[in-house]
């Protein structure tokens, strides 16, 4: 049960700081685990590494922004 709470807390932290430049170390510090054990447990429970999870969430948010804007993607990419 403790692992589930730690993983849930880690995900909440990552979601709150998604636009910040955070690392696995930052997440591990938040849940009081070593980065090694957090990475391993997170991967076993979610199927994603921490960096992969953060990257996928950022890409999803970027896609939402592109969907909401009426500008061309090429124009937005140059900003």
Beta strands, then each sheet from edge to edge (+ up, - down):
end
